[in-house]
Amino acid sequence: MRNSFRYFNNSLEVIRLAVMMYVRYPLSLRQVEDLLHERGVDISHETVMARWNRFGPMFAAEIGKNRIAAHRKWSQWRRHLDEVVVRISGKACSLCRAVDHEGEVLEAYVA
């Protein structure tokens, strides 16, 4: 992983912080730029976008691996099915969702 960041002016921590702020929170690129500027890091929103395009998939794969490892350690991984009747264009439909123990929606469909 260190080789991927070798030729950039920003350190690994700054790149990771910028990308994670953009991904994790509902912030625009310019808001991420402003927040980092308040912390003393001068980085433009174009740089944040370029780093997201380059390193975002790598960070996402790393998060996925860590999440899978955590699920394997979790002995009682649970999921449940929610069903709610909703009105869509005046017609009653049932909305079904599969949710895991962390509250993340695994699958949702309207029948």
A tleap script that builds the chain and sets N, CA, C and O, in Angstrom:
source leaprc.protein.ff14SB
mol = sequence {
  NMET ARG ASN SER PHE ARG TYR PHE ASN ASN
  SER LEU GLU VAL ILE ARG LEU ALA VAL MET
  MET TYR VAL ARG TYR PRO LEU SER LEU ARG
  GLN VAL GLU ASP LEU LEU HIE GLU ARG GLY
  VAL ASP ILE SER HIE GLU THR VAL MET ALA
  ARG TRP ASN ARG PHE GLY PRO MET PHE ALA
  ALA GLU ILE GLY LYS ASN ARG ILE ALA ALA
  HIE ARG LYS TRP SER GLN TRP ARG ARG HIE
  LEU ASP GLU VAL VAL VAL ARG ILE SER GLY
  LYS ALA CYS SER LEU CYS ARG ALA VAL ASP
  HIE GLU GLY GLU VAL LEU GLU ALA TYR VAL
  CALA
}
set mol.1.N position { 0.819 -1.182 0.000 }
set mol.1.CA position { 0.000 0.000 0.000 }
set mol.1.C position { 0.870 1.256 0.000 }
set mol.1.O position { 0.485 2.279 -0.566 }
set mol.2.N position { 2.032 1.181 0.628 }
set mol.2.CA position { 2.907 2.329 0.693 }
set mol.2.C position { 3.377 2.740 -0.701 }
set mol.2.O position { 3.543 3.932 -0.961 }
set mol.3.N position { 3.592 1.784 -1.598 }
set mol.3.CA position { 4.053 2.092 -2.947 }
set mol.3.C position { 3.022 2.892 -3.732 }
set mol.3.O position { 3.399 3.680 -4.600 }
set mol.4.N position { 1.748 2.716 -3.456 }
set mol.4.CA position { 0.701 3.434 -4.176 }
set mol.4.C position { 0.734 4.933 -3.902 }
set mol.4.O position { 0.307 5.724 -4.743 }
set mol.5.N position { 1.229 5.327 -2.747 }
set mol.5.CA position { 1.223 6.723 -2.339 }
set mol.5.C position { 2.586 7.393 -2.490 }
set mol.5.O position { 2.759 8.532 -2.057 }
set mol.6.N position { 3.535 6.724 -3.081 }
set mol.6.CA position { 4.911 7.182 -3.090 }
set mol.6.C position { 5.109 8.517 -3.798 }
set mol.6.O position { 5.903 9.334 -3.329 }
set mol.7.N position { 4.428 8.767 -4.893 }
set mol.7.CA position { 4.714 9.932 -5.719 }
set mol.7.C position { 3.797 11.123 -5.462 }
set mol.7.O position { 3.767 12.053 -6.267 }
set mol.8.N position { 3.057 11.116 -4.373 }
set mol.8.CA position { 2.124 12.194 -4.090 }
set mol.8.C position { 2.695 13.134 -3.039 }
set mol.8.O position { 3.448 12.717 -2.159 }
set mol.9.N position { 2.323 14.425 -3.143 }
set mol.9.CA position { 2.813 15.423 -2.201 }
set mol.9.C position { 2.184 15.265 -0.827 }
set mol.9.O position { 2.805 15.615 0.177 }
set mol.10.N position { 0.971 14.747 -0.761 }
set mol.10.CA position { 0.273 14.577 0.506 }
set mol.10.C position { 0.618 13.225 1.105 }
set mol.10.O position { 0.911 12.267 0.389 }
set mol.11.N position { 0.580 13.164 2.420 }
set mol.11.CA position { 0.864 11.907 3.094 }
set mol.11.C position { -0.331 10.965 3.008 }
set mol.11.O position { -1.430 11.358 2.618 }
set mol.12.N position { -0.093 9.744 3.373 }
set mol.12.CA position { -1.146 8.725 3.362 }
set mol.12.C position { -2.307 9.138 4.272 }
set mol.12.O position { -3.470 8.939 3.921 }
set mol.13.N position { -1.995 9.707 5.428 }
set mol.13.CA position { -3.038 10.080 6.380 }
set mol.13.C position { -3.938 11.183 5.821 }
set mol.13.O position { -5.154 11.149 6.011 }
set mol.14.N position { -3.346 12.152 5.137 }
set mol.14.CA position { -4.136 13.254 4.574 }
set mol.14.C position { -5.023 12.745 3.448 }
set mol.14.O position { -6.191 13.124 3.361 }
set mol.15.N position { -4.488 11.899 2.591 }
set mol.15.CA position { -5.276 11.341 1.488 }
set mol.15.C position { -6.421 10.505 2.038 }
set mol.15.O position { -7.560 10.632 1.588 }
set mol.16.N position { -6.121 9.651 3.009 }
set mol.16.CA position { -7.163 8.800 3.605 }
set mol.16.C position { -8.226 9.649 4.286 }
set mol.16.O position { -9.416 9.369 4.146 }
set mol.17.N position { -7.821 10.685 5.023 }
set mol.17.CA position { -8.773 11.553 5.701 }
set mol.17.C position { -9.676 12.257 4.709 }
set mol.17.O position { -10.890 12.309 4.909 }
set mol.18.N position { -9.108 12.801 3.641 }
set mol.18.CA position { -9.899 13.521 2.643 }
set mol.18.C position { -10.906 12.600 1.968 }
set mol.18.O position { -12.074 12.958 1.812 }
set mol.19.N position { -10.459 11.419 1.571 }
set mol.19.CA position { -11.353 10.479 0.883 }
set mol.19.C position { -12.435 9.974 1.830 }
set mol.19.O position { -13.599 9.887 1.440 }
set mol.20.N position { -12.076 9.645 3.052 }
set mol.20.CA position { -13.059 9.135 3.996 }
set mol.20.C position { -14.075 10.202 4.401 }
set mol.20.O position { -15.246 9.886 4.614 }
set mol.21.N position { -13.643 11.465 4.509 }
set mol.21.CA position { -14.594 12.529 4.815 }
set mol.21.C position { -15.600 12.679 3.683 }
set mol.21.O position { -16.787 12.901 3.921 }
set mol.22.N position { -15.121 12.558 2.457 }
set mol.22.CA position { -16.009 12.704 1.302 }
set mol.22.C position { -16.982 11.534 1.199 }
set mol.22.O position { -18.144 11.714 0.835 }
set mol.23.N position { -16.504 10.342 1.520 }
set mol.23.CA position { -17.327 9.143 1.368 }
set mol.23.C position { -18.265 8.956 2.558 }
set mol.23.O position { -19.447 8.659 2.387 }
set mol.24.N position { -17.741 9.128 3.737 }
set mol.24.CA position { -18.483 8.781 4.949 }
set mol.24.C position { -19.608 9.766 5.270 }
set mol.24.O position { -20.673 9.363 5.738 }
set mol.25.N position { -19.373 11.044 5.022 }
set mol.25.CA position { -20.337 12.074 5.389 }
set mol.25.C position { -20.920 12.720 4.140 }
set mol.25.O position { -20.280 12.726 3.088 }
set mol.26.N position { -22.126 13.263 4.244 }
set mol.26.CA position { -22.735 13.889 3.050 }
set mol.26.C position { -22.151 15.282 2.791 }
set mol.26.O position { -22.833 16.293 2.957 }
set mol.27.N position { -20.895 15.316 2.387 }
set mol.27.CA position { -20.185 16.563 2.140 }
set mol.27.C position { -19.843 16.688 0.671 }
set mol.27.O position { -19.634 15.692 -0.021 }
set mol.28.N position { -19.788 17.921 0.205 }
set mol.28.CA position { -19.326 18.154 -1.159 }
set mol.28.C position { -17.798 18.228 -1.142 }
set mol.28.O position { -17.177 18.273 -0.080 }
set mol.29.N position { -17.216 18.240 -2.321 }
set mol.29.CA position { -15.761 18.330 -2.421 }
set mol.29.C position { -15.255 19.645 -1.834 }
set mol.29.O position { -14.212 19.676 -1.181 }
set mol.30.N position { -15.985 20.716 -2.064 }
set mol.30.CA position { -15.571 22.017 -1.528 }
set mol.30.C position { -15.712 22.071 -0.008 }
set mol.30.O position { -14.926 22.745 0.658 }
set mol.31.N position { -16.696 21.376 0.548 }
set mol.31.CA position { -16.822 21.327 2.004 }
set mol.31.C position { -15.677 20.540 2.623 }
set mol.31.O position { -15.170 20.911 3.682 }
set mol.32.N position { -15.269 19.461 1.974 }
set mol.32.CA position { -14.103 18.706 2.445 }
set mol.32.C position { -12.864 19.592 2.390 }
set mol.32.O position { -12.049 19.586 3.312 }
set mol.33.N position { -12.726 20.353 1.309 }
set mol.33.CA position { -11.601 21.279 1.183 }
set mol.33.C position { -11.607 22.287 2.340 }
set mol.33.O position { -10.558 22.551 2.929 }
set mol.34.N position { -12.763 22.844 2.668 }
set mol.34.CA position { -12.862 23.821 3.755 }
set mol.34.C position { -12.534 23.196 5.113 }
set mol.34.O position { -11.828 23.800 5.920 }
set mol.35.N position { -13.042 21.996 5.364 }
set mol.35.CA position { -12.758 21.332 6.639 }
set mol.35.C position { -11.279 21.021 6.799 }
set mol.35.O position { -10.719 21.178 7.884 }
set mol.36.N position { -10.647 20.580 5.719 }
set mol.36.CA position { -9.215 20.302 5.794 }
set mol.36.C position { -8.414 21.590 5.948 }
set mol.36.O position { -7.385 21.604 6.623 }
set mol.37.N position { -8.884 22.679 5.321 }
set mol.37.CA position { -8.204 23.968 5.469 }
set mol.37.C position { -8.254 24.441 6.924 }
set mol.37.O position { -7.288 25.017 7.424 }
set mol.38.N position { -9.385 24.197 7.603 }
set mol.38.CA position { -9.494 24.545 9.019 }
set mol.38.C position { -8.527 23.745 9.874 }
set mol.38.O position { -8.110 24.204 10.937 }
set mol.39.N position { -8.169 22.561 9.421 }
set mol.39.CA position { -7.205 21.729 10.147 }
set mol.39.C position { -5.761 22.022 9.749 }
set mol.39.O position { -4.830 21.410 10.274 }
set mol.40.N position { -5.582 22.946 8.831 }
set mol.40.CA position { -4.234 23.332 8.441 }
set mol.40.C position { -3.690 22.596 7.233 }
set mol.40.O position { -2.491 22.655 6.963 }
set mol.41.N position { -4.545 21.908 6.505 }
set mol.41.CA position { -4.126 21.170 5.316 }
set mol.41.C position { -4.620 21.923 4.092 }
set mol.41.O position { -5.826 22.072 3.897 }
set mol.42.N position { -3.695 22.399 3.268 }
set mol.42.CA position { -4.067 23.103 2.043 }
set mol.42.C position { -4.169 22.103 0.905 }
set mol.42.O position { -3.162 21.606 0.399 }
set mol.43.N position { -5.397 21.821 0.514 }
set mol.43.CA position { -5.662 20.861 -0.554 }
set mol.43.C position { -6.900 21.364 -1.305 }
set mol.43.O position { -7.846 21.850 -0.686 }
set mol.44.N position { -6.893 21.249 -2.608 }
set mol.44.CA position { -8.020 21.751 -3.389 }
set mol.44.C position { -9.070 20.663 -3.576 }
set mol.44.O position { -8.801 19.478 -3.379 }
set mol.45.N position { -10.275 21.090 -3.962 }
set mol.45.CA position { -11.343 20.112 -4.173 }
set mol.45.C position { -11.050 19.234 -5.387 }
set mol.45.O position { -11.495 18.087 -5.440 }
set mol.46.N position { -10.308 19.759 -6.365 }
set mol.46.CA position { -9.928 18.928 -7.511 }
set mol.46.C position { -9.002 17.796 -7.081 }
set mol.46.O position { -9.083 16.683 -7.601 }
set mol.47.N position { -8.121 18.092 -6.125 }
set mol.47.CA position { -7.213 17.066 -5.617 }
set mol.47.C position { -7.983 15.995 -4.864 }
set mol.47.O position { -7.689 14.806 -4.992 }
set mol.48.N position { -8.977 16.416 -4.072 }
set mol.48.CA position { -9.799 15.442 -3.345 }
set mol.48.C position { -10.519 14.533 -4.337 }
set mol.48.O position { -10.592 13.322 -4.132 }
set mol.49.N position { -11.053 15.119 -5.418 }
set mol.49.CA position { -11.746 14.319 -6.423 }
set mol.49.C position { -10.783 13.347 -7.109 }
set mol.49.O position { -11.128 12.188 -7.340 }
set mol.50.N position { -9.586 13.817 -7.430 }
set mol.50.CA position { -8.607 12.949 -8.087 }
set mol.50.C position { -8.188 11.809 -7.171 }
set mol.50.O position { -8.034 10.673 -7.620 }
set mol.51.N position { -8.001 12.107 -5.880 }
set mol.51.CA position { -7.609 11.051 -4.924 }
set mol.51.C position { -8.749 10.060 -4.717 }
set mol.51.O position { -8.511 8.865 -4.546 }
set mol.52.N position { -10.002 10.558 -4.731 }
set mol.52.CA position { -11.145 9.652 -4.606 }
set mol.52.C position { -11.211 8.723 -5.809 }
set mol.52.O position { -11.434 7.522 -5.652 }
set mol.53.N position { -11.021 9.259 -6.999 }
set mol.53.CA position { -11.082 8.430 -8.196 }
set mol.53.C position { -9.981 7.382 -8.211 }
set mol.53.O position { -10.182 6.270 -8.700 }
set mol.54.N position { -8.816 7.734 -7.676 }
set mol.54.CA position { -7.694 6.800 -7.719 }
set mol.54.C position { -7.712 5.811 -6.560 }
set mol.54.O position { -7.523 4.612 -6.768 }
set mol.55.N position { -7.937 6.296 -5.343 }
set mol.55.CA position { -7.794 5.447 -4.161 }
set mol.55.C position { -9.116 4.996 -3.554 }
set mol.55.O position { -9.110 4.152 -2.657 }
set mol.56.N position { -10.242 5.522 -4.007 }
set mol.56.CA position { -11.529 5.128 -3.456 }
set mol.56.C position { -11.815 3.640 -3.547 }
set mol.56.O position { -12.207 3.035 -2.549 }
set mol.57.N position { -11.630 3.023 -4.726 }
set mol.57.CA position { -11.865 1.578 -4.810 }
set mol.57.C position { -10.938 0.763 -3.904 }
set mol.57.O position { -11.342 -0.268 -3.365 }
set mol.58.N position { -9.702 1.222 -3.739 }
set mol.58.CA position { -8.768 0.508 -2.865 }
set mol.58.C position { -9.221 0.601 -1.409 }
set mol.58.O position { -9.176 -0.393 -0.684 }
set mol.59.N position { -9.661 1.793 -0.971 }
set mol.59.CA position { -10.160 1.950 0.389 }
set mol.59.C position { -11.442 1.152 0.590 }
set mol.59.O position { -11.639 0.560 1.651 }
set mol.60.N position { -12.317 1.127 -0.414 }
set mol.60.CA position { -13.566 0.374 -0.315 }
set mol.60.C position { -13.288 -1.123 -0.179 }
set mol.60.O position { -13.958 -1.810 0.592 }
set mol.61.N position { -12.309 -1.629 -0.920 }
set mol.61.CA position { -11.953 -3.049 -0.814 }
set mol.61.C position { -11.388 -3.360 0.566 }
set mol.61.O position { -11.670 -4.415 1.133 }
set mol.62.N position { -10.596 -2.448 1.101 }
set mol.62.CA position { -10.027 -2.637 2.434 }
set mol.62.C position { -11.117 -2.641 3.502 }
set mol.62.O position { -11.092 -3.461 4.420 }
set mol.63.N position { -12.075 -1.720 3.378 }
set mol.63.CA position { -13.186 -1.678 4.329 }
set mol.63.C position { -14.010 -2.959 4.229 }
set mol.63.O position { -14.422 -3.520 5.245 }
set mol.64.N position { -14.247 -3.421 2.996 }
set mol.64.CA position { -14.994 -4.664 2.806 }
set mol.64.C position { -14.310 -5.859 3.442 }
set mol.64.O position { -14.971 -6.695 4.058 }
set mol.65.N position { -12.990 -5.951 3.298 }
set mol.65.CA position { -12.247 -7.058 3.907 }
set mol.65.C position { -12.343 -7.006 5.430 }
set mol.65.O position { -12.547 -8.028 6.085 }
set mol.66.N position { -12.194 -5.814 5.980 }
set mol.66.CA position { -12.286 -5.669 7.441 }
set mol.66.C position { -13.686 -6.002 7.934 }
set mol.66.O position { -13.849 -6.593 9.001 }
set mol.67.N position { -14.687 -5.624 7.163 }
set mol.67.CA position { -16.072 -5.884 7.552 }
set mol.67.C position { -16.379 -7.379 7.510 }
set mol.67.O position { -17.049 -7.904 8.399 }
set mol.68.N position { -15.887 -8.060 6.476 }
set mol.68.CA position { -16.096 -9.504 6.388 }
set mol.68.C position { -15.397 -10.221 7.530 }
set mol.68.O position { -15.948 -11.152 8.118 }
set mol.69.N position { -14.175 -9.783 7.847 }
set mol.69.CA position { -13.452 -10.391 8.969 }
set mol.69.C position { -14.198 -10.166 10.278 }
set mol.69.O position { -14.242 -11.060 11.123 }
set mol.70.N position { -14.777 -8.998 10.455 }
set mol.70.CA position { -15.549 -8.722 11.666 }
set mol.70.C position { -16.806 -9.581 11.718 }
set mol.70.O position { -17.198 -10.036 12.793 }
set mol.71.N position { -17.445 -9.809 10.566 }
set mol.71.CA position { -18.641 -10.656 10.540 }
set mol.71.C position { -18.301 -12.100 10.855 }
set mol.71.O position { -19.094 -12.802 11.483 }
set mol.72.N position { -17.142 -12.548 10.430 }
set mol.72.CA position { -16.755 -13.928 10.746 }
set mol.72.C position { -16.499 -14.106 12.225 }
set mol.72.O position { -16.756 -15.174 12.781 }
set mol.73.N position { -15.986 -13.050 12.874 }
set mol.73.CA position { -15.772 -13.121 14.315 }
set mol.73.C position { -17.089 -13.074 15.065 }
set mol.73.O position { -17.203 -13.634 16.156 }
set mol.74.N position { -18.075 -12.417 14.497 }
set mol.74.CA position { -19.384 -12.299 15.127 }
set mol.74.C position { -20.066 -13.652 15.057 }
set mol.74.O position { -20.432 -14.111 13.974 }
set mol.75.N position { -20.238 -14.291 16.197 }
set mol.75.CA position { -20.756 -15.658 16.195 }
set mol.75.C position { -22.237 -15.733 15.845 }
set mol.75.O position { -22.697 -16.738 15.303 }
set mol.76.N position { -22.970 -14.698 16.143 }
set mol.76.CA position { -24.401 -14.742 15.881 }
set mol.76.C position { -24.784 -13.643 14.901 }
set mol.76.O position { -25.494 -12.703 15.259 }
set mol.77.N position { -24.324 -13.759 13.693 }
set mol.77.CA position { -24.653 -12.781 12.666 }
set mol.77.C position { -26.125 -12.926 12.349 }
set mol.77.O position { -26.572 -13.995 11.933 }
set mol.78.N position { -26.880 -11.859 12.542 }
set mol.78.CA position { -28.335 -11.934 12.400 }
set mol.78.C position { -28.809 -11.051 11.266 }
set mol.78.O position { -28.201 -10.033 10.936 }
set mol.79.N position { -29.903 -11.472 10.687 }
set mol.79.CA position { -30.597 -10.650 9.707 }
set mol.79.C position { -32.089 -10.918 9.885 }
set mol.79.O position { -32.498 -11.996 10.314 }
set mol.80.N position { -32.870 -9.932 9.553 }
set mol.80.CA position { -34.311 -10.108 9.668 }
set mol.80.C position { -34.996 -9.416 8.501 }
set mol.80.O position { -34.393 -8.611 7.790 }
set mol.81.N position { -36.254 -9.742 8.322 }
set mol.81.CA position { -37.043 -9.238 7.213 }
set mol.81.C position { -38.113 -8.298 7.749 }
set mol.81.O position { -38.881 -8.664 8.639 }
set mol.82.N position { -38.160 -7.090 7.206 }
set mol.82.CA position { -39.200 -6.116 7.533 }
set mol.82.C position { -40.183 -6.067 6.379 }
set mol.82.O position { -39.787 -6.120 5.214 }
set mol.83.N position { -41.450 -5.966 6.699 }
set mol.83.CA position { -42.457 -5.818 5.652 }
set mol.83.C position { -43.420 -4.703 6.060 }
set mol.83.O position { -43.968 -4.717 7.161 }
set mol.84.N position { -43.617 -3.743 5.161 }
set mol.84.CA position { -44.463 -2.585 5.413 }
set mol.84.C position { -45.348 -2.376 4.194 }
set mol.84.O position { -44.912 -2.572 3.060 }
set mol.85.N position { -46.601 -1.975 4.435 }
set mol.85.CA position { -47.499 -1.636 3.332 }
set mol.85.C position { -47.375 -0.140 3.071 }
set mol.85.O position { -47.560 0.674 3.976 }
set mol.86.N position { -47.058 0.216 1.825 }
set mol.86.CA position { -46.910 1.616 1.426 }
set mol.86.C position { -47.821 1.893 0.243 }
set mol.86.O position { -48.216 0.978 -0.480 }
set mol.87.N position { -48.146 3.154 0.056 }
set mol.87.CA position { -48.973 3.547 -1.089 }
set mol.87.C position { -48.066 4.176 -2.134 }
set mol.87.O position { -47.328 5.120 -1.851 }
set mol.88.N position { -48.133 3.643 -3.333 }
set mol.88.CA position { -47.390 4.173 -4.468 }
set mol.88.C position { -48.397 4.483 -5.559 }
set mol.88.O position { -49.040 3.579 -6.093 }
set mol.89.N position { -48.534 5.752 -5.889 }
set mol.89.CA position { -49.515 6.221 -6.881 }
set mol.89.C position { -50.929 5.771 -6.530 }
set mol.89.O position { -51.712 5.418 -7.412 }
set mol.90.N position { -51.252 5.785 -5.245 }
set mol.90.CA position { -52.584 5.428 -4.797 }
set mol.90.C position { -52.825 3.932 -4.694 }
set mol.90.O position { -53.921 3.518 -4.315 }
set mol.91.N position { -51.853 3.121 -5.016 }
set mol.91.CA position { -52.001 1.670 -4.975 }
set mol.91.C position { -51.215 1.117 -3.787 }
set mol.91.O position { -50.054 1.478 -3.595 }
set mol.92.N position { -51.833 0.248 -2.990 }
set mol.92.CA position { -51.173 -0.333 -1.822 }
set mol.92.C position { -50.195 -1.414 -2.279 }
set mol.92.O position { -50.570 -2.346 -2.991 }
set mol.93.N position { -48.947 -1.277 -1.864 }
set mol.93.CA position { -47.887 -2.240 -2.197 }
set mol.93.C position { -47.161 -2.608 -0.911 }
set mol.93.O position { -47.169 -1.846 0.056 }
set mol.94.N position { -46.534 -3.781 -0.905 }
set mol.94.CA position { -45.756 -4.163 0.274 }
set mol.94.C position { -44.272 -3.968 -0.028 }
set mol.94.O position { -43.768 -4.402 -1.063 }
set mol.95.N position { -43.589 -3.307 0.901 }
set mol.95.CA position { -42.161 -3.061 0.806 }
set mol.95.C position { -41.468 -4.047 1.734 }
set mol.95.O position { -41.711 -4.040 2.940 }
set mol.96.N position { -40.615 -4.888 1.186 }
set mol.96.CA position { -39.888 -5.892 1.968 }
set mol.96.C position { -38.409 -5.525 1.980 }
set mol.96.O position { -37.828 -5.196 0.946 }
set mol.97.N position { -37.810 -5.588 3.170 }
set mol.97.CA position { -36.385 -5.294 3.312 }
set mol.97.C position { -35.726 -6.374 4.134 }
set mol.97.O position { -36.281 -6.827 5.136 }
set mol.98.N position { -34.537 -6.794 3.715 }
set mol.98.CA position { -33.693 -7.674 4.512 }
set mol.98.C position { -32.627 -6.799 5.161 }
set mol.98.O position { -31.884 -6.102 4.470 }
set mol.99.N position { -32.553 -6.835 6.503 }
set mol.99.CA position { -31.654 -5.973 7.258 }
set mol.99.C position { -30.763 -6.843 8.125 }
set mol.99.O position { -31.236 -7.795 8.747 }
set mol.100.N position { -29.434 -6.514 8.173 }
set mol.100.CA position { -28.536 -7.281 9.025 }
set mol.100.C position { -28.499 -6.700 10.437 }
set mol.100.O position { -29.200 -5.732 10.733 }
set mol.101.N position { -27.678 -7.295 11.307 }
set mol.101.CA position { -27.649 -6.883 12.712 }
set mol.101.C position { -27.088 -5.485 12.914 }
set mol.101.O position { -27.303 -4.897 13.974 }
set mol.102.N position { -26.383 -4.933 11.947 }
set mol.102.CA position { -25.864 -3.568 12.052 }
set mol.102.C position { -26.866 -2.540 11.549 }
set mol.102.O position { -26.626 -1.338 11.669 }
set mol.103.N position { -27.986 -2.989 10.988 }
set mol.103.CA position { -28.989 -2.081 10.465 }
set mol.103.C position { -28.796 -1.737 9.007 }
set mol.103.O position { -29.495 -0.869 8.485 }
set mol.104.N position { -27.871 -2.390 8.336 }
set mol.104.CA position { -27.641 -2.118 6.921 }
set mol.104.C position { -28.610 -2.930 6.078 }
set mol.104.O position { -28.824 -4.117 6.329 }
set mol.105.N position { -29.195 -2.284 5.079 }
set mol.105.CA position { -30.173 -2.939 4.212 }
set mol.105.C position { -29.436 -3.846 3.237 }
set mol.105.O position { -28.608 -3.378 2.456 }
set mol.106.N position { -29.733 -5.134 3.279 }
set mol.106.CA position { -29.105 -6.097 2.382 }
set mol.106.C position { -29.820 -6.135 1.039 }
set mol.106.O position { -29.190 -6.176 -0.019 }
set mol.107.N position { -31.158 -6.120 1.103 }
set mol.107.CA position { -31.955 -6.159 -0.124 }
set mol.107.C position { -33.324 -5.550 0.170 }
set mol.107.O position { -33.854 -5.700 1.271 }
set mol.108.N position { -33.883 -4.872 -0.806 }
set mol.108.CA position { -35.209 -4.291 -0.666 }
set mol.108.C position { -35.953 -4.446 -1.995 }
set mol.108.O position { -35.379 -4.283 -3.072 }
set mol.109.N position { -37.230 -4.761 -1.890 }
set mol.109.CA position { -38.044 -4.862 -3.101 }
set mol.109.C position { -39.488 -4.522 -2.776 }
set mol.109.O position { -39.932 -4.654 -1.636 }
set mol.110.N position { -40.210 -4.083 -3.794 }
set mol.110.CA position { -41.630 -3.739 -3.670 }
set mol.110.C position { -42.423 -4.776 -4.416 }
set mol.110.O position { -42.151 -5.064 -5.581 }
set mol.111.N position { -43.418 -5.344 -3.735 }
set mol.111.CA position { -44.242 -6.366 -4.384 }
set mol.111.C position { -45.687 -5.929 -4.430 }
set mol.111.O position { -46.537 -6.659 -4.940 }
savepdb mol mol.pdb
quit
